[in-house]
Amino acid sequence: MSHKKELIKFQIDGLTVEAEKGQMLLPAALEYGFEIPHLCYHEAVSPYGACRLCLVEVTKRGRTMMTTSCNYPVDAGLDVATNTENVQRARQMILELLLARAPHSEKIRAMARDAGVEETRFRVIEDADDCILCGLCERVCREVVGANALTFVNRGDRREVAPPFGDPIACIACGACVYVCPTDCIKMKEEGDERTIVRWKRTLKMQPCQSCGKPFAPVFQLNWIIERAQLPKDFYALCPVCRKTKKG
């Protein structure tokens, strides 16, 4: 028996919109085409509210406050303003802070320019690695991949994302963290029959295709999937291209 979705009506910048009960404000606004900048949000993982760029002003029962929209649930009668002067000033300040922390990130530079920020008043970390602690890599590794190969370590200005106890043994080198990183500070390289996730210092041998002979994925990763999905041991004997050709 299918359950009918309960829809909530509220307003964004004067437009009456609908969203499913329990949905967060940012994805609801994005579905309607509203442009709200964000860096730490991804639809595949739980919201975290780390980058603070998705700030909006919400008015509820006569009270207005500024909040991150990625982890704020929609509510009936809510009045949302996405681009007030207060919101603009707050985003500009956040972008200045991000520019100081990740001065080499082209994405952050572009977002800053769009917001009217050309430079930061804060001390720039010249040897920065451009990680903004958005947590996307940790969340995708834990919630989507299930490898739990990353965690937050240390506190204060020493806080960073790293393999637990500095040992990347749980990393399967799938590249999911590379894909979701908004500042491209996580790099992956393939040389010969090896794949390396540079930031985690994880290098794994690649499985050669039994048909074309080309390496296509880390052996450790394929065995990890086979064990958890209870697949036949020779399930990944062929690379995706040869597998498709064989089926076709």
VEXDONU-100592 format. One line per 10 residues: number of its first residue (from 1); their letters; for each residue x, y, z of N, C-alpha, C, O. Coordinates in Angstrom, 2 decimals, decimal comma. Example, Ala and Ser with C-alpha at 12.3 -4.5 7.8 and 13.67 -1.06 7.14 Angstrom:
1 = AS = 13,19 -5,69 7,80 12,30 -4,50 7,80 13,20 -3,30 7,80 14,24 -3,32 8,46 ~ 12,85 -2,25 7,08 13,67 -1,06 7,14 12,90 0,03 7,87 13,41 1,14 8,04
***
This chain:
1 = MSHKKELIKF = 0,85 -1,19 0,00 0,00 0,00 0,00 0,89 1,24 0,00 1,75 1,40 0,87 ~ 0,68 2,11 -0,96 1,49 3,31 -1,07 0,95 4,40 -0,15 -0,26 4,56 -0,01 ~ 1,86 5,15 0,45 1,47 6,25 1,34 1,55 7,56 0,58 2,55 7,84 -0,09 ~ 0,51 8,36 0,69 0,49 9,64 0,01 1,43 10,60 0,71 1,42 10,71 1,94 ~ 2,23 11,30 -0,07 3,19 12,24 0,49 2,45 13,45 1,04 1,54 13,98 0,40 ~ 2,86 13,88 2,23 2,27 15,08 2,82 3,09 16,29 2,37 4,28 16,38 2,64 ~ 2,42 17,21 1,68 3,10 18,39 1,16 2,87 19,60 2,07 1,78 19,81 2,60 ~ 3,92 20,37 2,23 3,88 21,57 3,07 3,96 22,80 2,16 4,78 22,85 1,25 ~ 3,10 23,79 2,41 3,14 25,04 1,65 3,83 26,12 2,48 3,57 26,28 3,67 ~ 4,70 26,86 1,82 5,39 27,98 2,46 5,88 28,93 1,37 5,64 28,68 0,18
11 = QIDGLTVEAE = 6,54 29,98 1,75 6,97 30,99 0,77 8,49 31,14 0,73 9,16 31,13 1,76 ~ 9,00 31,29 -0,49 10,41 31,63 -0,70 10,46 32,87 -1,57 10,00 32,85 -2,72 ~ 11,00 33,94 -1,05 11,11 35,21 -1,78 9,78 35,61 -2,41 9,73 36,08 -3,55 ~ 8,71 35,43 -1,64 7,39 35,87 -2,09 6,64 34,86 -2,93 5,46 35,08 -3,24 ~ 7,28 33,76 -3,32 6,62 32,74 -4,15 6,13 31,60 -3,25 6,89 31,08 -2,44 ~ 4,88 31,22 -3,41 4,34 30,09 -2,66 4,81 28,79 -3,30 4,63 28,57 -4,50 ~ 5,42 27,94 -2,50 5,98 26,69 -3,00 5,49 25,53 -2,12 4,92 25,74 -1,06 ~ 5,73 24,32 -2,60 5,38 23,12 -1,86 6,60 22,21 -1,74 7,43 22,14 -2,65 ~ 6,69 21,53 -0,63 7,76 20,56 -0,42 7,23 19,45 0,47 6,29 19,65 1,25 ~ 7,82 18,30 0,36 7,40 17,17 1,16 7,77 17,39 2,63 8,85 17,89 2,93
21 = KGQMLLPAAL = 6,89 17,02 3,52 7,13 17,15 4,94 8,42 16,42 5,32 8,62 15,27 4,94 ~ 9,29 17,09 6,05 10,55 16,49 6,45 11,71 16,86 5,56 12,87 16,66 5,92 ~ 11,40 17,42 4,38 12,47 17,84 3,47 13,17 19,08 4,01 12,55 19,92 4,67 ~ 14,45 19,17 3,74 15,21 20,34 4,17 14,99 21,50 3,20 14,64 21,30 2,03 ~ 15,19 22,68 3,70 14,87 23,89 2,94 15,73 24,08 1,69 15,21 24,46 0,64 ~ 17,04 23,80 1,79 17,92 24,03 0,64 17,52 23,22 -0,58 17,32 23,80 -1,65 ~ 17,40 21,88 -0,48 17,00 21,13 -1,68 15,63 21,53 -2,21 15,39 21,47 -3,41 ~ 14,73 21,92 -1,31 13,41 22,37 -1,75 13,54 23,64 -2,57 12,89 23,79 -3,60 ~ 14,37 24,56 -2,11 14,57 25,82 -2,83 15,26 25,59 -4,17 14,91 26,21 -5,17 ~ 16,24 24,71 -4,18 16,97 24,41 -5,42 16,04 23,81 -6,47 16,19 24,08 -7,66
31 = EYGFEIPHLC = 15,09 22,98 -6,03 14,14 22,36 -6,96 13,31 23,42 -7,68 12,89 23,21 -8,82 ~ 13,06 24,54 -7,02 12,28 25,63 -7,62 13,15 26,64 -8,35 12,65 27,65 -8,84 ~ 14,44 26,38 -8,42 15,33 27,24 -9,19 15,94 28,41 -8,44 16,60 29,25 -9,04 ~ 15,74 28,47 -7,13 16,35 29,54 -6,34 17,85 29,25 -6,21 18,26 28,12 -5,97 ~ 18,65 30,29 -6,36 20,09 30,13 -6,29 20,59 30,44 -4,89 20,61 31,60 -4,47 ~ 20,97 29,41 -4,18 21,52 29,55 -2,83 22,90 28,90 -2,84 22,98 27,68 -3,03 ~ 23,97 29,66 -2,64 25,30 29,07 -2,70 25,51 28,04 -1,59 24,98 28,18 -0,49 ~ 26,27 27,02 -1,88 26,55 25,98 -0,88 27,79 25,21 -1,30 28,10 25,10 -2,48 ~ 28,49 24,67 -0,32 29,68 23,86 -0,57 29,63 22,50 0,12 30,14 21,52 -0,41 ~ 29,03 22,44 1,30 29,07 21,18 2,07 27,84 20,31 1,86 27,74 19,24 2,46
41 = YHEAVSPYGA = 26,89 20,76 1,03 25,67 19,98 0,80 25,82 19,06 -0,41 26,36 19,45 -1,44 ~ 25,32 17,82 -0,25 25,20 16,90 -1,37 23,98 16,03 -1,11 23,79 15,55 0,01 ~ 23,17 15,83 -2,13 21,90 15,12 -1,95 22,08 13,67 -1,51 21,13 13,06 -1,01 ~ 23,27 13,10 -1,68 23,48 11,69 -1,35 23,78 11,45 0,12 23,73 10,31 0,59 ~ 24,08 12,52 0,87 24,47 12,34 2,27 23,66 13,27 3,17 23,00 14,19 2,70 ~ 23,74 13,03 4,46 23,00 13,84 5,42 23,57 15,25 5,50 24,78 15,43 5,32 ~ 22,73 16,26 5,75 23,22 17,64 5,84 24,07 17,83 7,08 23,90 17,15 8,09 ~ 25,00 18,79 6,99 25,96 19,00 8,07 26,04 20,46 8,50 26,35 20,75 9,66 ~ 25,78 21,38 7,59 25,79 22,81 7,93 27,15 23,35 8,25 27,29 24,23 9,10 ~ 28,18 22,83 7,59 29,55 23,20 7,92 30,01 24,49 7,26 30,63 25,33 7,91
51 = CRLCLVEVTK = 29,70 24,66 5,98 30,27 25,81 5,25 29,53 27,11 5,55 30,10 28,19 5,39 ~ 28,28 27,03 5,98 27,45 28,17 6,36 27,04 29,07 5,19 26,37 30,08 5,40 ~ 27,42 28,72 3,98 27,11 29,59 2,84 25,64 29,60 2,48 25,16 30,55 1,87 ~ 24,92 28,57 2,85 23,50 28,47 2,46 22,59 29,22 3,41 21,40 28,92 3,50 ~ 23,14 30,20 4,14 22,34 30,99 5,06 21,16 31,68 4,37 21,29 32,20 3,26 ~ 20,02 31,66 5,04 18,83 32,40 4,59 18,17 32,99 5,83 18,48 32,60 6,95 ~ 17,25 33,91 5,60 16,45 34,42 6,71 15,08 33,75 6,66 14,43 33,73 5,62 ~ 14,65 33,21 7,79 13,33 32,58 7,87 12,48 33,30 8,91 12,96 33,65 9,99 ~ 11,23 33,52 8,57 10,29 34,13 9,49 9,20 33,11 9,82 8,54 32,58 8,94 ~ 9,06 32,86 11,10 8,09 31,87 11,57 7,38 32,42 12,79 8,00 32,78 13,79
61 = RGRTMMTTSC = 6,05 32,49 12,70 5,22 33,02 13,79 5,71 34,41 14,22 5,76 34,73 15,41 ~ 6,05 35,23 13,23 6,41 36,61 13,49 7,84 36,84 13,93 8,25 37,98 14,14 ~ 8,61 35,76 14,06 10,00 35,91 14,50 10,94 35,56 13,33 10,77 34,54 12,67 ~ 11,93 36,42 13,09 12,87 36,23 11,98 14,24 35,87 12,52 14,72 36,45 13,49 ~ 14,86 34,92 11,86 16,22 34,56 12,24 16,98 34,09 11,00 16,39 33,72 9,99 ~ 18,30 34,11 11,11 19,15 33,62 10,04 19,58 32,19 10,36 19,96 31,89 11,49 ~ 19,51 31,31 9,38 19,84 29,91 9,61 20,40 29,27 8,35 20,18 29,76 7,25 ~ 21,13 28,19 8,52 21,58 27,42 7,37 20,37 26,67 6,80 19,61 26,06 7,55 ~ 20,22 26,71 5,49 19,05 26,10 4,87 19,21 24,61 4,59 18,22 23,92 4,36 ~ 20,44 24,10 4,59 20,64 22,69 4,25 20,12 21,76 5,34 19,77 20,61 5,05
71 = NYPVDAGLDV = 20,07 22,23 6,58 19,61 21,37 7,68 18,42 21,98 8,44 18,19 21,68 9,61 ~ 17,67 22,84 7,74 16,47 23,43 8,33 15,24 22,84 7,63 15,06 23,06 6,44 ~ 14,40 22,10 8,35 13,24 21,47 7,71 12,16 22,47 7,34 11,93 23,45 8,04 ~ 11,49 22,21 6,23 10,40 23,08 5,80 9,25 22,98 6,80 9,09 21,98 7,49 ~ 8,47 24,05 6,85 7,35 24,08 7,79 6,24 24,93 7,18 6,50 25,89 6,46 ~ 5,01 24,57 7,48 3,87 25,30 6,94 3,89 26,75 7,41 4,11 27,04 8,59 ~ 3,65 27,66 6,46 3,59 29,07 6,79 4,94 29,75 6,90 5,01 30,93 7,22 ~ 5,99 29,03 6,65 7,34 29,60 6,73 7,54 30,64 5,63 7,11 30,44 4,49 ~ 8,19 31,73 5,96 8,50 32,78 4,99 10,03 32,88 4,90 10,69 33,25 5,86 ~ 10,57 32,55 3,73 12,01 32,46 3,55 12,50 33,57 2,62 11,92 33,81 1,57
81 = ATNTENVQRA = 13,56 34,24 3,03 14,21 35,26 2,19 15,64 34,81 1,93 16,41 34,62 2,87 ~ 15,98 34,65 0,67 17,27 34,05 0,33 18,39 35,04 0,07 19,56 34,66 0,01 ~ 18,04 36,34 -0,09 19,09 37,26 -0,54 18,94 38,67 0,05 19,11 39,66 -0,65 ~ 18,61 38,75 1,34 18,49 40,04 2,00 19,89 40,66 2,21 20,90 39,99 2,01 ~ 19,92 41,91 2,59 21,21 42,56 2,85 21,97 41,85 3,97 23,19 41,70 3,90 ~ 21,24 41,43 5,00 21,89 40,70 6,10 22,50 39,40 5,62 23,62 39,05 6,00 ~ 21,76 38,68 4,79 22,26 37,41 4,24 23,48 37,67 3,37 24,47 36,95 3,46 ~ 23,42 38,68 2,52 24,55 39,00 1,64 25,81 39,32 2,44 26,89 38,84 2,11 ~ 25,66 40,13 3,49 26,82 40,49 4,31 27,40 39,26 5,01 28,62 39,10 5,09 ~ 26,53 38,41 5,50 27,00 37,20 6,19 27,75 36,28 5,22 28,80 35,74 5,56
91 = RQMILELLLA = 27,21 36,11 4,02 27,87 35,25 3,03 29,22 35,84 2,62 30,19 35,10 2,44 ~ 29,28 37,15 2,47 30,55 37,78 2,10 31,61 37,55 3,17 32,76 37,28 2,85 ~ 31,22 37,64 4,44 32,15 37,38 5,53 32,63 35,93 5,49 33,82 35,65 5,65 ~ 31,69 35,01 5,28 32,05 33,59 5,22 33,00 33,32 4,05 33,95 32,56 4,19 ~ 32,73 33,95 2,93 33,60 33,76 1,76 34,99 34,34 2,00 35,98 33,79 1,51 ~ 35,08 35,43 2,73 36,40 35,96 3,08 37,17 34,96 3,94 38,37 34,75 3,73 ~ 36,48 34,35 4,88 37,12 33,34 5,73 37,55 32,13 4,91 38,64 31,58 5,12 ~ 36,70 31,71 3,97 37,04 30,57 3,12 38,22 30,90 2,19 39,06 30,04 1,92 ~ 38,26 32,13 1,70 39,39 32,56 0,85 40,70 32,50 1,62 41,74 32,17 1,06 ~ 40,65 32,83 2,91 41,86 32,79 3,74 42,30 31,36 3,99 43,49 31,07 4,07
101 = RAPHSEKIRA = 41,32 30,45 4,11 41,63 29,05 4,40 41,98 28,25 3,15 42,82 27,35 3,19 ~ 41,32 28,59 2,05 41,54 27,84 0,80 41,81 28,81 -0,34 41,00 28,94 -1,26 ~ 42,95 29,51 -0,29 43,22 30,58 -1,27 43,47 30,08 -2,69 43,43 30,86 -3,64 ~ 43,72 28,78 -2,84 44,04 28,25 -4,17 42,83 27,62 -4,85 42,93 27,17 -6,00 ~ 41,71 27,57 -4,18 40,51 26,94 -4,74 39,84 27,86 -5,76 39,37 28,94 -5,41 ~ 39,79 27,41 -7,00 39,15 28,21 -8,04 37,65 28,33 -7,81 37,06 29,36 -8,12 ~ 37,05 27,29 -7,26 35,61 27,34 -7,02 35,27 28,40 -5,98 34,32 29,16 -6,16 ~ 36,03 28,47 -4,91 35,77 29,46 -3,87 36,07 30,87 -4,39 35,34 31,81 -4,08 ~ 37,11 31,01 -5,17 37,42 32,31 -5,77 36,26 32,79 -6,64 35,87 33,96 -6,60 ~ 35,71 31,87 -7,44 34,60 32,23 -8,33 33,36 32,60 -7,53 32,67 33,56 -7,86
111 = MARDAGVEET = 33,07 31,82 -6,47 31,90 32,12 -5,63 32,08 33,47 -4,94 31,12 34,23 -4,79 ~ 33,30 33,77 -4,53 33,58 35,05 -3,88 33,35 36,21 -4,84 32,75 37,22 -4,48 ~ 33,84 36,06 -6,06 33,64 37,12 -7,07 32,16 37,35 -7,32 31,71 38,49 -7,43 ~ 31,40 36,26 -7,42 29,96 36,39 -7,65 29,27 37,14 -6,52 28,25 37,79 -6,72 ~ 29,85 37,05 -5,32 29,26 37,72 -4,16 29,85 39,11 -3,94 29,51 39,78 -2,96 ~ 30,74 39,54 -4,85 31,33 40,87 -4,73 32,55 40,92 -3,84 32,95 42,00 -3,39 ~ 33,16 39,76 -3,57 34,35 39,70 -2,72 35,57 39,43 -3,59 35,66 38,37 -4,22 ~ 36,49 40,36 -3,63 37,70 40,22 -4,44 38,91 39,76 -3,62 39,80 39,09 -4,15 ~ 38,93 40,10 -2,35 40,03 39,70 -1,49 39,54 39,58 -0,06 38,44 40,02 0,28 ~ 40,38 38,97 0,79 40,00 38,77 2,18 40,80 39,67 3,11 41,97 39,97 2,84
121 = RFRVIEDADD = 40,18 40,10 4,17 40,87 40,92 5,17 41,61 40,04 6,19 42,39 40,54 7,00 ~ 41,36 38,73 6,13 41,95 37,83 7,11 43,29 37,29 6,63 43,60 37,31 5,44 ~ 44,08 36,80 7,56 45,40 36,28 7,23 45,26 35,04 6,35 44,60 34,07 6,72 ~ 45,89 35,08 5,20 45,81 33,97 4,25 46,81 32,89 4,63 47,98 33,17 4,91 ~ 46,35 31,65 4,63 47,23 30,52 4,89 47,88 30,14 3,56 47,29 29,41 2,76 ~ 49,09 30,63 3,33 49,74 30,48 2,03 50,02 29,02 1,67 49,93 28,64 0,50 ~ 50,35 28,20 2,68 50,64 26,79 2,40 49,42 25,91 2,64 49,54 24,71 2,92 ~ 48,23 26,52 2,52 46,99 25,78 2,76 46,79 24,67 1,74 47,22 24,76 0,59 ~ 46,13 23,60 2,19 45,84 22,49 1,29 44,44 22,61 0,70 43,98 21,72 -0,02 ~ 43,75 23,71 1,02 42,42 24,03 0,49 41,28 23,18 1,05 40,17 23,24 0,53
131 = CILCGLCERV = 41,53 22,40 2,08 40,44 21,69 2,75 39,66 22,67 3,61 40,25 23,40 4,41 ~ 38,33 22,70 3,45 37,50 23,63 4,22 36,70 22,91 5,31 35,80 23,49 5,91 ~ 37,02 21,65 5,56 36,37 20,86 6,60 34,86 20,75 6,39 34,09 20,79 7,34 ~ 34,46 20,62 5,14 33,03 20,49 4,84 32,48 19,13 5,25 31,28 18,98 5,45 ~ 33,36 18,13 5,37 32,94 16,81 5,82 32,30 15,94 4,76 31,85 14,84 5,06 ~ 32,25 16,41 3,51 31,61 15,60 2,47 32,34 14,29 2,25 31,71 13,25 2,07 ~ 33,66 14,32 2,27 34,43 13,09 2,04 34,15 12,07 3,14 33,97 10,89 2,87 ~ 34,12 12,53 4,39 33,87 11,63 5,52 32,46 11,05 5,45 32,26 9,86 5,70 ~ 31,48 11,90 5,11 30,10 11,44 5,08 29,85 10,46 3,93 29,15 9,47 4,11 ~ 30,40 10,73 2,75 30,17 9,82 1,63 30,86 8,48 1,86 30,34 7,44 1,48
141 = CREVVGANAL = 32,03 8,52 2,50 32,74 7,28 2,81 31,97 6,45 3,83 31,92 5,22 3,73 ~ 31,38 7,11 4,79 30,66 6,40 5,86 29,22 6,05 5,48 28,78 4,93 5,71 ~ 28,49 7,00 4,89 27,07 6,81 4,65 26,74 6,12 3,34 25,79 5,35 3,27 ~ 27,53 6,38 2,30 27,24 5,83 0,98 28,09 4,60 0,68 27,56 3,53 0,36 ~ 29,41 4,75 0,79 30,31 3,63 0,50 30,26 2,60 1,61 30,21 1,39 1,35 ~ 30,28 3,07 2,85 30,27 2,15 3,99 31,63 1,67 4,42 31,74 0,72 5,19 ~ 32,68 2,32 3,92 34,04 1,89 4,26 34,52 2,46 5,59 35,38 1,87 6,24 ~ 33,96 3,58 6,01 34,35 4,23 7,27 35,86 4,42 7,36 36,48 4,16 8,40 ~ 36,44 4,88 6,27 37,90 5,03 6,21 38,39 6,40 6,61 39,59 6,65 6,67 ~ 37,44 7,32 6,91 37,81 8,70 7,23 37,11 9,17 8,50 36,03 8,67 8,84
151 = TFVNRGDRRE = 37,72 10,12 9,17 37,11 10,70 10,37 37,70 12,08 10,62 38,72 12,43 10,04 ~ 37,06 12,86 11,48 37,63 14,13 11,91 38,58 13,86 13,07 38,26 13,10 13,98 ~ 39,74 14,49 13,04 40,72 14,34 14,12 41,18 15,71 14,59 41,10 16,70 13,86 ~ 41,67 15,76 15,82 42,20 16,98 16,44 41,09 18,02 16,65 39,94 17,81 16,27 ~ 41,47 19,15 17,25 40,51 20,22 17,55 41,08 21,57 17,17 42,26 21,70 16,86 ~ 40,21 22,58 17,19 40,65 23,94 16,92 41,24 24,08 15,53 40,73 23,50 14,57 ~ 42,33 24,86 15,42 42,93 25,09 14,11 43,73 23,90 13,61 44,27 23,94 12,50 ~ 43,82 22,83 14,41 44,49 21,60 13,97 43,50 20,55 13,47 43,90 19,45 13,07 ~ 42,23 20,87 13,49 41,18 19,93 13,07 41,35 19,60 11,59 41,60 20,48 10,77 ~ 41,20 18,33 11,25 41,33 17,90 9,87 40,61 16,57 9,67 40,23 15,90 10,62
161 = VAPPFGDPIA = 40,42 16,22 8,40 39,88 14,90 8,06 41,04 14,00 7,72 41,94 14,39 6,97 ~ 41,04 12,79 8,26 42,15 11,87 8,04 41,67 10,44 8,30 40,62 10,25 8,90 ~ 42,43 9,44 7,85 42,11 8,07 8,22 42,23 7,89 9,73 43,09 8,53 10,34 ~ 41,41 7,06 10,35 41,51 6,84 11,79 42,92 6,40 12,20 43,49 5,48 11,60 ~ 43,47 7,06 13,21 44,81 6,76 13,73 45,89 6,90 12,65 46,98 6,35 12,78 ~ 45,56 7,66 11,57 46,53 7,90 10,52 46,81 6,71 9,63 47,74 6,75 8,82 ~ 46,02 5,64 9,77 46,24 4,42 8,99 45,13 4,26 7,95 43,97 4,07 8,33 ~ 45,45 4,33 6,64 44,41 4,26 5,61 44,01 2,84 5,22 43,51 2,63 4,11 ~ 44,21 1,88 6,09 43,99 0,47 5,75 42,54 0,18 5,33 42,31 -0,76 4,58 ~ 41,57 0,99 5,80 40,17 0,75 5,44 39,78 1,37 4,11 38,71 1,08 3,58
171 = CIACGACVYV = 40,64 2,23 3,56 40,34 2,91 2,30 40,37 1,91 1,15 41,35 1,17 0,99 ~ 39,31 1,87 0,34 39,24 0,96 -0,80 39,59 1,68 -2,11 39,48 1,09 -3,19 ~ 40,01 2,94 -2,00 40,43 3,74 -3,17 39,35 3,79 -4,25 39,64 3,68 -5,44 ~ 38,10 3,94 -3,82 37,00 4,00 -4,77 36,91 5,34 -5,47 36,39 5,44 -6,59 ~ 37,43 6,39 -4,82 37,41 7,72 -5,42 36,17 8,54 -5,10 36,01 9,64 -5,63 ~ 35,27 8,02 -4,26 34,06 8,77 -3,92 34,40 10,09 -3,24 33,77 11,11 -3,50 ~ 35,41 10,08 -2,38 35,82 11,31 -1,69 36,37 12,33 -2,67 36,17 13,54 -2,51 ~ 37,05 11,85 -3,68 37,60 12,74 -4,72 36,46 13,40 -5,48 36,51 14,59 -5,78 ~ 35,45 12,62 -5,79 34,32 13,11 -6,59 33,54 14,20 -5,87 33,13 15,18 -6,51 ~ 33,32 14,06 -4,55 32,45 15,02 -3,85 33,20 16,23 -3,29 32,56 17,20 -2,89
181 = CPTDCIKMKE = 34,52 16,20 -3,26 35,28 17,30 -2,66 35,03 18,60 -3,44 35,31 18,65 -4,63 ~ 34,50 19,63 -2,79 34,16 20,87 -3,52 35,36 21,73 -3,90 35,25 22,59 -4,77 ~ 36,50 21,51 -3,25 37,67 22,35 -3,54 38,77 21,60 -4,27 39,86 22,13 -4,49 ~ 38,50 20,35 -4,65 39,48 19,52 -5,37 40,78 19,35 -4,60 41,86 19,26 -5,20 ~ 40,69 19,29 -3,28 41,92 19,10 -2,50 42,27 17,63 -2,32 43,34 17,30 -1,81 ~ 41,37 16,74 -2,74 41,66 15,30 -2,69 41,94 14,84 -4,11 41,08 14,92 -4,98 ~ 43,13 14,35 -4,33 43,55 13,94 -5,67 43,68 12,43 -5,77 44,04 11,75 -4,81 ~ 43,37 11,92 -6,96 43,56 10,50 -7,25 44,40 10,38 -8,52 44,16 11,09 -9,50 ~ 45,37 9,49 -8,49 46,19 9,28 -9,68 46,33 7,78 -9,95 46,35 6,97 -9,03 ~ 46,44 7,46 -11,23 46,65 6,07 -11,64 47,90 6,00 -12,50 48,02 6,68 -13,52
191 = EGDERTIVRW = 48,81 5,16 -12,08 50,05 4,95 -12,81 50,28 3,45 -12,96 50,41 2,73 -11,97 ~ 50,33 3,00 -14,21 50,51 1,56 -14,45 49,35 0,77 -13,88 48,20 1,00 -14,23 ~ 49,66 -0,15 -12,99 48,61 -0,98 -12,39 48,32 -0,57 -10,95 47,87 -1,39 -10,14 ~ 48,58 0,70 -10,62 48,34 1,18 -9,26 47,45 2,43 -9,25 47,55 3,29 -10,13 ~ 46,59 2,51 -8,25 45,80 3,70 -8,01 46,16 4,26 -6,64 46,28 3,51 -5,67 ~ 46,32 5,58 -6,58 46,68 6,23 -5,33 45,71 7,36 -5,01 45,44 8,21 -5,85 ~ 45,18 7,35 -3,78 44,45 8,50 -3,25 45,50 9,30 -2,50 45,90 8,94 -1,39 ~ 45,95 10,38 -3,11 47,15 11,07 -2,66 47,02 11,59 -1,24 47,94 11,43 -0,44 ~ 45,91 12,22 -0,91 45,76 12,84 0,40 45,84 11,83 1,54 46,37 12,14 2,60 ~ 45,31 10,63 1,30 45,31 9,60 2,36 46,53 8,68 2,26 46,71 7,79 3,09
201 = KRTLKMQPCQ = 47,36 8,91 1,25 48,57 8,10 1,04 48,21 6,61 0,95 48,85 5,75 1,56 ~ 47,18 6,35 0,16 46,70 4,98 -0,03 46,95 4,55 -1,46 46,38 5,13 -2,39 ~ 47,79 3,54 -1,66 48,10 3,01 -2,99 47,72 1,54 -3,05 48,12 0,75 -2,21 ~ 46,94 1,19 -4,07 46,46 -0,19 -4,22 46,69 -0,69 -5,64 46,64 0,08 -6,60 ~ 46,96 -1,99 -5,76 47,11 -2,63 -7,06 45,76 -2,72 -7,75 44,73 -2,91 -7,11 ~ 45,79 -2,58 -9,08 44,56 -2,63 -9,86 44,34 -4,01 -10,45 45,29 -4,73 -10,76 ~ 43,07 -4,37 -10,60 42,68 -5,65 -11,19 42,75 -5,54 -12,71 42,10 -4,66 -13,29 ~ 43,52 -6,42 -13,40 43,53 -6,40 -14,86 42,31 -7,14 -15,42 41,90 -8,17 -14,89 ~ 41,75 -6,62 -16,49 40,61 -7,28 -17,15 41,11 -8,55 -17,84 42,13 -8,52 -18,52 ~ 40,39 -9,65 -17,67 40,80 -10,92 -18,28 40,62 -10,92 -19,79 41,14 -11,80 -20,47
211 = SCGKPFAPVF = 39,90 -9,94 -20,31 39,69 -9,87 -21,75 40,66 -8,90 -22,43 41,43 -9,30 -23,31 ~ 40,63 -7,63 -22,02 41,48 -6,63 -22,67 42,82 -6,42 -21,97 43,75 -5,85 -22,54 ~ 42,92 -6,88 -20,73 44,17 -6,79 -20,00 44,40 -5,47 -19,30 45,40 -5,32 -18,59 ~ 43,51 -4,49 -19,47 43,71 -3,18 -18,85 43,26 -3,20 -17,38 42,22 -3,76 -17,06 ~ 44,05 -2,59 -16,50 43,63 -2,49 -15,09 42,44 -1,54 -14,98 42,42 -0,49 -15,62 ~ 41,45 -1,91 -14,15 40,24 -1,08 -14,12 39,74 -0,72 -12,73 38,95 0,22 -12,60 ~ 40,17 -1,41 -11,69 39,75 -1,07 -10,33 40,68 -1,76 -9,34 41,26 -2,80 -9,66 ~ 40,85 -1,21 -8,14 41,71 -1,84 -7,14 41,22 -3,23 -6,74 40,03 -3,43 -6,52 ~ 42,13 -4,16 -6,65 41,79 -5,53 -6,24 41,14 -5,52 -4,86 40,15 -6,21 -4,62 ~ 41,70 -4,72 -3,97 41,18 -4,63 -2,60 39,73 -4,16 -2,61 38,90 -4,67 -1,85
221 = QLNWIIERAQ = 39,42 -3,18 -3,46 38,06 -2,65 -3,57 37,09 -3,71 -4,09 36,00 -3,88 -3,54 ~ 37,49 -4,43 -5,14 36,61 -5,44 -5,73 36,35 -6,59 -4,76 35,23 -7,07 -4,66 ~ 37,38 -7,02 -4,06 37,21 -8,09 -3,07 36,31 -7,62 -1,93 35,52 -8,40 -1,39 ~ 36,43 -6,36 -1,56 35,60 -5,77 -0,50 34,13 -5,81 -0,90 33,27 -6,15 -0,09 ~ 33,84 -5,46 -2,16 32,46 -5,48 -2,66 31,94 -6,91 -2,77 30,82 -7,20 -2,37 ~ 32,77 -7,80 -3,31 32,37 -9,20 -3,47 32,00 -9,83 -2,13 31,01 -10,55 -2,03 ~ 32,80 -9,56 -1,11 32,55 -10,13 0,22 31,25 -9,61 0,81 30,46 -10,38 1,37 ~ 31,01 -8,30 0,69 29,82 -7,73 1,31 28,55 -8,02 0,52 27,47 -8,17 1,10 ~ 28,66 -8,10 -0,80 27,48 -8,38 -1,63 27,29 -9,86 -1,89 26,32 -10,27 -2,54 ~ 28,21 -10,67 -1,39 28,17 -12,12 -1,58 28,06 -12,49 -3,06 27,19 -13,25 -3,47
231 = LPKDFYALCP = 28,97 -11,92 -3,82 29,03 -12,17 -5,26 30,00 -13,31 -5,56 30,86 -13,63 -4,73 ~ 29,88 -13,93 -6,74 30,86 -14,95 -7,13 32,26 -14,36 -7,19 32,41 -13,18 -7,52 ~ 33,27 -15,12 -6,88 34,63 -14,61 -6,81 35,13 -14,07 -8,15 35,98 -13,17 -8,19 ~ 34,58 -14,61 -9,25 35,03 -14,15 -10,58 34,08 -13,10 -11,16 34,10 -12,85 -12,37 ~ 33,26 -12,49 -10,30 32,26 -11,53 -10,78 32,90 -10,36 -11,51 32,34 -9,86 -12,49 ~ 34,07 -9,93 -11,04 34,75 -8,79 -11,64 35,94 -9,23 -12,49 36,98 -8,57 -12,50 ~ 35,78 -10,33 -13,20 36,86 -10,78 -14,08 37,04 -9,85 -15,27 38,14 -9,72 -15,80 ~ 35,94 -9,21 -15,68 35,97 -8,31 -16,84 35,77 -6,87 -16,40 35,08 -6,59 -15,42 ~ 36,38 -5,95 -17,14 36,17 -4,52 -16,88 34,78 -4,13 -17,38 34,18 -4,88 -18,16 ~ 34,25 -3,00 -16,96 32,89 -2,60 -17,38 32,71 -2,55 -18,90 31,64 -2,90 -19,40
241 = VCRKTKKG = 33,74 -2,11 -19,64 33,63 -2,01 -21,10 33,50 -3,39 -21,72 32,62 -3,61 -22,56 ~ 34,37 -4,33 -21,33 34,32 -5,67 -21,89 33,08 -6,42 -21,43 32,52 -7,23 -22,17 ~ 32,65 -6,16 -20,20 31,43 -6,80 -19,70 30,23 -6,36 -20,54 29,37 -7,18 -20,88 ~ 30,18 -5,06 -20,87 29,08 -4,53 -21,68 29,14 -5,10 -23,10 28,11 -5,44 -23,68 ~ 30,35 -5,21 -23,65 30,53 -5,75 -25,00 30,09 -7,21 -25,06 29,45 -7,64 -26,02 ~ 30,44 -7,96 -24,02 30,08 -9,37 -23,96 28,58 -9,56 -23,88 28,02 -10,47 -24,50 ~ 27,91 -8,68 -23,09 26,46 -8,78 -22,95 25,74 -8,32 -24,21 24,68 -8,83 -24,57 ~ 26,37 -7,29 -24,88 25,71 -6,64 -26,00 25,51 -7,47 -27,22 24,96 -6,98 -28,21
***
